[in-house]
Structure formats: C-alpha cells, structure tokens
Amino acid sequence: MNDIFLERLDVESAQDWRGWCFKIPPIKIPANVKLKITPPYGGAMVRFCMEKDNKEYLSGYLDCFYQLGCYGGPYWDAYPWEGDTIRFAMDDVEGLEKILREWSEK
C-alpha cells in the first residue's frame, strides 16, 4: 500500500465514512436532470453537481460536521438558489427534493 492510500484510510476512519453510509438518506432527483458526483474536496462528505439543458448548473454538498457553513448539525447546501445558498438539515429530504424539483422546472 502506498502512503496516499494509508492517509486516506486514516481520514475515512477518523470521520467514520462507513458509518455515514447508513445515515445519509436517499434523494429523488428530477428525471430531466443529470447528476455528477465529484470528490468531497474542501471538507464536504459528499459533493454533487446537477445539470439541466446541458448548460444550467446547481452544485451542492453534504457537510456532516457543519464546518463549512453555519448550521447546527449535518446539512445539505445547494448553490445558486435565487442568487444565494440554501441549506437543509440532512434529514430534511423533502425540503431538498422540493428545491431540486423547482430548480429543474425553471
């Protein structure tokens, strides 16, 4: 094993990535949207980018340790939403799905 792999294992263990696999809820995405999963850079647990009409983008992440923004627990962040960022508690899947639908219909 190389050093990079071992360092990653240390991070995965310290942040309990396997445990989070069972805590992160599934999310329905609109049929007219393409979903791109990206590496979890910048402290996020999960990052994604949504595309519609091959040009419009909505990016988002899951911050399980609420280090990237002001929120009192694990949360989803999506941007841009009406010129700003919108956040939902990790378990507020209905709220997140609602704005994803609204964004996809614009």
PyMOL commands that set and color helices and strands:
alter all, ss='L'
color gray80, all
select helices_A, chain A and resi 3-14+17-23+41-43+93-105
alter helices_A, ss='H'
color red, helices_A
select strands_A, chain A and resi 34-38+46-52+56-63+75-81+84-89
alter strands_A, ss='S'
color yellow, strands_A
deselect
rebuild
show_as cartoon
